[in-house]
């Protein structure tokens, strides 16, 4: 993971996801790219008749805020001694992140229930970016201020999305001292969970397999229980699967899972 992208902004989640991105850059001796969207709602007002009006005062205020934030980050990164650059994009936040991260190895974003936060943070934002991008997203809870590489859990259901997530996470998994592959509902016979362990072993990653009976609860609730019991530092899972996990990854119960799990989640589509 040499090209590490992070969603930059003045929202409350930025400090945490910046620290996580720095942990990645330090571990992999990588380059940090700070993606700074410049959304039109910062300086354009829309009227009830469909018209749009440029507001120069709002534009100037937003630019001053961004410049102040950039200066503070630059001062901090100079001390870190890692290479970095800024990528500033006009347009929506989703378009900015998707376009800038197309050659990134990973994109660090915040995972927050409140979609209407300053800067557009929210689970809806992560959802939109994951489904539009081919770059894996590391979704970081607001409470997370660093990334530990020690214990990793992989959620597997035999789908393409889960396989893509495992491939995307392989550099991270290679740094872990313990990797657990959790299968809550049986994968198709032609794509068994043992295939994941075999794939990882070819790359020097030893992983244990944990098959859990779903019981009377949902798959997501059972997976949450497994994660709470084993306490991984991060979770790897596919997004918007079309296999046996019938509920979209940002659907009702999984929203609860991602909100409750309390650790970063690497998502790939």
FIPA-132281 format. One record per residue (C-alpha): residue number from 1; residue in one letter; chain; x, y, z. Coordinates in nm, 3 decimals. Each point is the difference from the previous one (the first is absolute). Layout:
# FIPA-132281
+-----+---------+--------+---------+---------+---------+
: num : residuo : cadena :      xx :      yy :      zz :
+-----+---------+--------+---------+---------+---------+
: NUM :       a :      A :       X :       Y :       Z :
...
+-----+---------+--------+---------+---------+---------+
END
This chain:
# FIPA-132281
+-----+---------+--------+---------+---------+---------+
: num : residuo : cadena :      xx :      yy :      zz :
+-----+---------+--------+---------+---------+---------+
:   1 :       x :      A :   0.000 :   0.000 :   0.000 :
:   2 :       x :      A :   0.212 :   0.284 :  -0.133 :
:   3 :       x :      A :  -0.270 :   0.241 :  -0.116 :
:   4 :       x :      A :  -0.212 :   0.086 :   0.302 :
:   5 :       x :      A :  -0.290 :   0.237 :  -0.052 :
:   6 :       x :      A :  -0.193 :   0.177 :   0.273 :
:   7 :       x :      A :  -0.312 :   0.214 :  -0.014 :
:   8 :       x :      A :   0.110 :   0.340 :   0.130 :
:   9 :       x :      A :  -0.231 :   0.258 :   0.153 :
:  10 :       x :      A :  -0.078 :   0.209 :   0.305 :
:  11 :       x :      A :  -0.255 :  -0.243 :   0.145 :
:  12 :       x :      A :   0.046 :  -0.167 :   0.339 :
:  13 :       x :      A :   0.100 :  -0.334 :  -0.151 :
:  14 :       x :      A :   0.297 :   0.129 :  -0.199 :
:  15 :       x :      A :   0.257 :  -0.015 :   0.281 :
:  16 :       x :      A :  -0.076 :  -0.366 :   0.069 :
:  17 :       x :      A :   0.008 :  -0.115 :  -0.361 :
:  18 :       x :      A :   0.318 :   0.203 :  -0.062 :
:  19 :       x :      A :   0.170 :  -0.184 :   0.287 :
:  20 :       x :      A :  -0.115 :  -0.333 :  -0.144 :
:  21 :       x :      A :   0.134 :   0.099 :  -0.343 :
:  22 :       x :      A :   0.330 :   0.098 :   0.161 :
:  23 :       x :      A :   0.019 :  -0.338 :   0.172 :
:  24 :       x :      A :  -0.037 :  -0.163 :  -0.342 :
:  25 :       x :      A :   0.258 :   0.229 :  -0.160 :
:  26 :       x :      A :   0.252 :  -0.069 :   0.277 :
:  27 :       x :      A :  -0.052 :  -0.376 :  -0.011 :
:  28 :       x :      A :   0.029 :  -0.029 :  -0.380 :
:  29 :       x :      A :   0.237 :   0.292 :  -0.060 :
:  30 :       x :      A :  -0.268 :   0.148 :  -0.218 :
:  31 :       x :      A :  -0.105 :   0.331 :  -0.151 :
:  32 :       x :      A :  -0.295 :   0.185 :   0.152 :
:  33 :       x :      A :  -0.245 :   0.181 :  -0.228 :
:  34 :       x :      A :  -0.251 :   0.233 :   0.165 :
:  35 :       x :      A :  -0.315 :   0.030 :  -0.209 :
:  36 :       x :      A :  -0.173 :   0.330 :   0.066 :
:  37 :       x :      A :  -0.341 :   0.039 :  -0.167 :
:  38 :       x :      A :  -0.131 :   0.346 :  -0.080 :
:  39 :       x :      A :  -0.376 :  -0.068 :  -0.022 :
:  40 :       x :      A :  -0.223 :   0.256 :  -0.169 :
:  41 :       x :      A :  -0.235 :   0.023 :   0.297 :
:  42 :       x :      A :   0.275 :   0.192 :   0.179 :
:  43 :       x :      A :  -0.053 :   0.300 :  -0.227 :
:  44 :       x :      A :  -0.308 :  -0.057 :  -0.219 :
:  45 :       x :      A :  -0.359 :   0.064 :   0.106 :
:  46 :       x :      A :  -0.291 :  -0.166 :  -0.181 :
:  47 :       x :      A :  -0.342 :   0.161 :  -0.019 :
:  48 :       x :      A :  -0.343 :  -0.164 :  -0.023 :
:  49 :       x :      A :  -0.014 :   0.060 :  -0.376 :
:  50 :       x :      A :   0.317 :  -0.204 :  -0.069 :
:  51 :       x :      A :   0.234 :   0.294 :  -0.029 :
:  52 :       x :      A :   0.351 :   0.007 :   0.145 :
:  53 :       x :      A :   0.177 :   0.304 :   0.141 :
:  54 :       x :      A :   0.369 :   0.038 :   0.078 :
:  55 :       x :      A :   0.061 :   0.148 :   0.347 :
:  56 :       x :      A :   0.343 :   0.158 :   0.007 :
:  57 :       x :      A :   0.002 :   0.057 :   0.376 :
:  58 :       x :      A :  -0.072 :  -0.368 :   0.067 :
:  59 :       x :      A :   0.267 :  -0.104 :  -0.249 :
:  60 :       x :      A :   0.261 :   0.226 :   0.161 :
:  61 :       x :      A :  -0.088 :  -0.126 :   0.350 :
:  62 :       x :      A :   0.021 :  -0.365 :  -0.110 :
:  63 :       x :      A :   0.334 :   0.063 :  -0.171 :
:  64 :       x :      A :   0.143 :   0.164 :   0.311 :
:  65 :       x :      A :  -0.113 :  -0.293 :   0.213 :
:  66 :       x :      A :   0.156 :  -0.250 :  -0.240 :
:  67 :       x :      A :   0.326 :   0.196 :  -0.016 :
:  68 :       x :      A :   0.021 :   0.015 :   0.379 :
:  69 :       x :      A :  -0.063 :  -0.372 :   0.027 :
:  70 :       x :      A :   0.261 :  -0.077 :  -0.269 :
:  71 :       x :      A :   0.262 :   0.211 :   0.174 :
:  72 :       x :      A :  -0.055 :  -0.184 :   0.328 :
:  73 :       x :      A :   0.025 :  -0.340 :  -0.167 :
:  74 :       x :      A :   0.311 :   0.100 :  -0.195 :
:  75 :       x :      A :   0.173 :   0.107 :   0.322 :
:  76 :       x :      A :  -0.084 :  -0.335 :   0.158 :
:  77 :       x :      A :   0.109 :  -0.208 :  -0.299 :
:  78 :       x :      A :   0.335 :   0.179 :  -0.027 :
:  79 :       x :      A :   0.081 :  -0.139 :   0.344 :
:  80 :       x :      A :  -0.105 :  -0.350 :  -0.107 :
:  81 :       x :      A :   0.256 :  -0.006 :  -0.281 :
:  82 :       x :      A :  -0.231 :  -0.186 :  -0.240 :
:  83 :       x :      A :  -0.069 :   0.109 :  -0.359 :
:  84 :       x :      A :  -0.345 :   0.147 :  -0.061 :
:  85 :       x :      A :  -0.198 :   0.205 :  -0.250 :
:  86 :       x :      A :  -0.336 :   0.174 :  -0.021 :
:  87 :       x :      A :  -0.260 :  -0.077 :  -0.266 :
:  88 :       x :      A :  -0.273 :   0.263 :  -0.015 :
:  89 :       x :      A :  -0.310 :  -0.076 :  -0.206 :
:  90 :       x :      A :  -0.302 :   0.211 :  -0.087 :
:  91 :       x :      A :  -0.331 :  -0.184 :  -0.003 :
:  92 :       x :      A :  -0.179 :  -0.234 :   0.235 :
:  93 :       x :      A :   0.186 :  -0.174 :   0.281 :
:  94 :       x :      A :  -0.074 :  -0.343 :  -0.147 :
:  95 :       x :      A :   0.132 :   0.095 :  -0.344 :
:  96 :       x :      A :   0.312 :   0.155 :   0.151 :
:  97 :       x :      A :   0.083 :  -0.308 :   0.207 :
:  98 :       x :      A :  -0.077 :  -0.250 :  -0.276 :
:  99 :       x :      A :   0.200 :   0.189 :  -0.264 :
: 100 :       x :      A :   0.301 :   0.073 :   0.220 :
: 101 :       x :      A :   0.024 :  -0.353 :   0.141 :
: 102 :       x :      A :  -0.011 :  -0.190 :  -0.328 :
: 103 :       x :      A :   0.374 :  -0.075 :   0.024 :
: 104 :       x :      A :   0.005 :  -0.027 :   0.379 :
: 105 :       x :      A :   0.071 :  -0.321 :   0.187 :
: 106 :       x :      A :  -0.242 :   0.094 :   0.276 :
: 107 :       x :      A :  -0.232 :   0.292 :   0.085 :
: 108 :       x :      A :  -0.051 :   0.094 :   0.364 :
: 109 :       x :      A :  -0.341 :   0.143 :   0.087 :
: 110 :       x :      A :  -0.207 :   0.056 :   0.313 :
: 111 :       x :      A :  -0.290 :  -0.224 :   0.092 :
: 112 :       x :      A :  -0.275 :   0.195 :   0.171 :
: 113 :       x :      A :  -0.374 :  -0.050 :   0.042 :
: 114 :       x :      A :  -0.071 :   0.369 :  -0.054 :
: 115 :       x :      A :   0.002 :   0.057 :  -0.374 :
: 116 :       x :      A :  -0.068 :   0.372 :   0.035 :
: 117 :       x :      A :   0.320 :   0.086 :   0.184 :
: 118 :       x :      A :   0.222 :   0.286 :  -0.116 :
: 119 :       x :      A :   0.186 :  -0.110 :  -0.310 :
: 120 :       x :      A :  -0.252 :  -0.268 :  -0.089 :
: 121 :       x :      A :   0.129 :  -0.267 :   0.235 :
: 122 :       x :      A :  -0.218 :  -0.303 :   0.045 :
: 123 :       x :      A :  -0.073 :  -0.360 :  -0.077 :
: 124 :       x :      A :  -0.180 :   0.115 :  -0.315 :
: 125 :       x :      A :   0.322 :   0.164 :  -0.121 :
: 126 :       x :      A :   0.205 :  -0.316 :   0.059 :
: 127 :       x :      A :  -0.270 :  -0.202 :  -0.174 :
: 128 :       x :      A :   0.001 :   0.225 :  -0.307 :
: 129 :       x :      A :   0.379 :  -0.002 :  -0.030 :
: 130 :       x :      A :   0.040 :  -0.376 :   0.050 :
: 131 :       x :      A :  -0.255 :  -0.082 :  -0.269 :
: 132 :       x :      A :   0.141 :   0.253 :  -0.252 :
: 133 :       x :      A :   0.370 :  -0.071 :   0.055 :
: 134 :       x :      A :   0.227 :  -0.298 :  -0.056 :
: 135 :       x :      A :   0.232 :   0.120 :   0.275 :
: 136 :       x :      A :  -0.048 :  -0.171 :   0.338 :
: 137 :       x :      A :  -0.132 :   0.225 :   0.275 :
: 138 :       x :      A :   0.116 :  -0.016 :   0.360 :
: 139 :       x :      A :  -0.300 :   0.135 :   0.193 :
: 140 :       x :      A :   0.113 :   0.137 :   0.337 :
: 141 :       x :      A :  -0.236 :   0.057 :   0.295 :
: 142 :       x :      A :   0.009 :   0.350 :   0.145 :
: 143 :       x :      A :   0.133 :  -0.141 :   0.327 :
: 144 :       x :      A :   0.302 :  -0.158 :  -0.172 :
: 145 :       x :      A :   0.324 :   0.203 :   0.019 :
: 146 :       x :      A :   0.253 :  -0.260 :  -0.116 :
: 147 :       x :      A :   0.028 :  -0.330 :  -0.186 :
: 148 :       x :      A :   0.138 :  -0.316 :   0.157 :
: 149 :       x :      A :   0.121 :  -0.270 :  -0.240 :
: 150 :       x :      A :   0.007 :  -0.292 :   0.244 :
: 151 :       x :      A :  -0.337 :  -0.179 :  -0.021 :
: 152 :       x :      A :  -0.210 :  -0.018 :  -0.317 :
: 153 :       x :      A :  -0.338 :  -0.162 :  -0.067 :
: 154 :       x :      A :  -0.123 :  -0.084 :  -0.351 :
: 155 :       x :      A :  -0.373 :  -0.046 :  -0.065 :
: 156 :       x :      A :  -0.050 :  -0.251 :  -0.281 :
: 157 :       x :      A :  -0.312 :  -0.115 :  -0.184 :
: 158 :       x :      A :   0.144 :  -0.134 :  -0.324 :
: 159 :       x :      A :  -0.091 :   0.309 :  -0.204 :
: 160 :       x :      A :   0.212 :   0.205 :  -0.240 :
: 161 :       x :      A :  -0.013 :   0.297 :   0.234 :
: 162 :       x :      A :   0.141 :  -0.195 :   0.294 :
: 163 :       x :      A :   0.278 :  -0.137 :  -0.224 :
: 164 :       x :      A :   0.081 :   0.350 :  -0.126 :
: 165 :       x :      A :   0.019 :   0.123 :   0.359 :
: 166 :       x :      A :   0.245 :  -0.278 :   0.093 :
: 167 :       x :      A :   0.226 :   0.084 :  -0.295 :
: 168 :       x :      A :  -0.015 :   0.370 :   0.079 :
: 169 :       x :      A :   0.084 :  -0.064 :   0.366 :
: 170 :       x :      A :   0.286 :  -0.243 :  -0.066 :
: 171 :       x :      A :   0.279 :   0.251 :   0.083 :
: 172 :       x :      A :  -0.175 :   0.078 :   0.328 :
: 173 :       x :      A :  -0.063 :  -0.366 :   0.080 :
: 174 :       x :      A :   0.368 :  -0.076 :  -0.059 :
: 175 :       x :      A :   0.082 :   0.236 :   0.288 :
: 176 :       x :      A :  -0.239 :  -0.169 :   0.244 :
: 177 :       x :      A :   0.109 :  -0.249 :   0.263 :
: 178 :       x :      A :  -0.346 :  -0.159 :   0.009 :
: 179 :       x :      A :  -0.256 :  -0.029 :  -0.282 :
: 180 :       x :      A :  -0.342 :  -0.160 :   0.039 :
: 181 :       x :      A :  -0.231 :  -0.078 :  -0.292 :
: 182 :       x :      A :  -0.358 :   0.007 :   0.125 :
: 183 :       x :      A :  -0.264 :  -0.189 :  -0.195 :
: 184 :       x :      A :  -0.342 :   0.062 :   0.151 :
: 185 :       x :      A :  -0.207 :  -0.150 :  -0.281 :
: 186 :       x :      A :   0.144 :  -0.279 :  -0.215 :
: 187 :       x :      A :   0.165 :   0.112 :  -0.322 :
: 188 :       x :      A :  -0.087 :  -0.182 :  -0.326 :
: 189 :       x :      A :   0.168 :  -0.339 :  -0.031 :
: 190 :       x :      A :   0.207 :   0.114 :  -0.298 :
: 191 :       x :      A :   0.142 :   0.296 :   0.197 :
: 192 :       x :      A :   0.059 :  -0.138 :   0.351 :
: 193 :       x :      A :   0.151 :   0.199 :   0.283 :
: 194 :       x :      A :   0.308 :  -0.225 :  -0.015 :
: 195 :       x :      A :   0.086 :   0.162 :  -0.335 :
: 196 :       x :      A :   0.056 :   0.330 :   0.182 :
: 197 :       x :      A :   0.238 :  -0.158 :   0.248 :
: 198 :       x :      A :   0.187 :  -0.172 :  -0.284 :
: 199 :       x :      A :   0.027 :   0.326 :  -0.197 :
: 200 :       x :      A :   0.136 :   0.189 :   0.299 :
: 201 :       x :      A :   0.245 :  -0.277 :   0.089 :
: 202 :       x :      A :   0.159 :   0.033 :  -0.346 :
: 203 :       x :      A :   0.077 :   0.358 :   0.097 :
: 204 :       x :      A :   0.146 :  -0.094 :   0.336 :
: 205 :       x :      A :  -0.312 :   0.079 :   0.203 :
: 206 :       x :      A :  -0.112 :  -0.269 :   0.244 :
: 207 :       x :      A :  -0.369 :   0.026 :   0.079 :
: 208 :       x :      A :  -0.238 :  -0.200 :   0.215 :
: 209 :       x :      A :  -0.355 :  -0.079 :  -0.108 :
: 210 :       x :      A :  -0.297 :   0.056 :   0.228 :
: 211 :       x :      A :  -0.334 :  -0.136 :  -0.118 :
: 212 :       x :      A :  -0.283 :   0.133 :   0.213 :
: 213 :       x :      A :  -0.357 :  -0.126 :   0.002 :
: 214 :       x :      A :  -0.238 :   0.285 :  -0.088 :
: 215 :       x :      A :  -0.271 :  -0.117 :   0.238 :
: 216 :       x :      A :  -0.305 :   0.218 :   0.046 :
: 217 :       x :      A :   0.173 :   0.333 :  -0.063 :
: 218 :       x :      A :   0.095 :   0.177 :  -0.321 :
: 219 :       x :      A :   0.333 :  -0.061 :  -0.169 :
: 220 :       x :      A :   0.117 :   0.349 :   0.092 :
: 221 :       x :      A :  -0.096 :  -0.043 :   0.364 :
: 222 :       x :      A :   0.184 :  -0.330 :   0.017 :
: 223 :       x :      A :   0.306 :   0.152 :  -0.165 :
: 224 :       x :      A :  -0.013 :   0.287 :   0.248 :
: 225 :       x :      A :  -0.006 :  -0.251 :   0.286 :
: 226 :       x :      A :   0.302 :  -0.181 :  -0.148 :
: 227 :       x :      A :   0.189 :   0.328 :  -0.032 :
: 228 :       x :      A :  -0.086 :   0.108 :   0.354 :
: 229 :       x :      A :   0.122 :  -0.337 :   0.128 :
: 230 :       x :      A :   0.325 :  -0.013 :  -0.199 :
: 231 :       x :      A :   0.067 :   0.378 :   0.008 :
: 232 :       x :      A :   0.177 :   0.065 :  -0.333 :
: 233 :       x :      A :   0.183 :   0.325 :  -0.067 :
: 234 :       x :      A :  -0.182 :   0.027 :  -0.333 :
: 235 :       x :      A :  -0.252 :  -0.190 :  -0.213 :
: 236 :       x :      A :   0.027 :  -0.087 :  -0.371 :
: 237 :       x :      A :  -0.322 :  -0.054 :  -0.193 :
: 238 :       x :      A :  -0.159 :   0.035 :  -0.342 :
: 239 :       x :      A :  -0.248 :   0.276 :  -0.070 :
: 240 :       x :      A :  -0.338 :  -0.043 :  -0.169 :
: 241 :       x :      A :   0.025 :  -0.376 :  -0.046 :
: 242 :       x :      A :  -0.246 :  -0.179 :  -0.223 :
: 243 :       x :      A :   0.063 :  -0.347 :   0.141 :
: 244 :       x :      A :  -0.141 :  -0.161 :   0.309 :
: 245 :       x :      A :   0.024 :   0.321 :   0.199 :
: 246 :       x :      A :  -0.320 :   0.134 :  -0.145 :
: 247 :       x :      A :  -0.007 :   0.332 :   0.178 :
: 248 :       x :      A :   0.209 :   0.278 :  -0.150 :
: 249 :       x :      A :   0.297 :   0.087 :   0.214 :
: 250 :       x :      A :  -0.148 :   0.336 :   0.095 :
: 251 :       x :      A :  -0.349 :  -0.137 :   0.054 :
: 252 :       x :      A :  -0.180 :   0.010 :   0.333 :
: 253 :       x :      A :   0.166 :  -0.265 :   0.215 :
: 254 :       x :      A :   0.347 :   0.056 :  -0.142 :
: 255 :       x :      A :  -0.023 :   0.368 :   0.078 :
: 256 :       x :      A :  -0.032 :  -0.116 :   0.359 :
: 257 :       x :      A :   0.300 :  -0.231 :  -0.043 :
: 258 :       x :      A :   0.228 :   0.269 :  -0.139 :
: 259 :       x :      A :  -0.113 :   0.248 :   0.262 :
: 260 :       x :      A :   0.048 :  -0.243 :   0.288 :
: 261 :       x :      A :   0.317 :  -0.186 :  -0.096 :
: 262 :       x :      A :   0.220 :   0.294 :   0.102 :
: 263 :       x :      A :   0.301 :  -0.087 :  -0.218 :
: 264 :       x :      A :   0.105 :   0.100 :  -0.353 :
: 265 :       x :      A :  -0.163 :  -0.199 :  -0.280 :
: 266 :       x :      A :   0.172 :  -0.059 :  -0.334 :
: 267 :       x :      A :  -0.268 :  -0.013 :  -0.270 :
: 268 :       x :      A :   0.043 :  -0.102 :  -0.364 :
: 269 :       x :      A :  -0.255 :  -0.035 :  -0.276 :
+-----+---------+--------+---------+---------+---------+
END
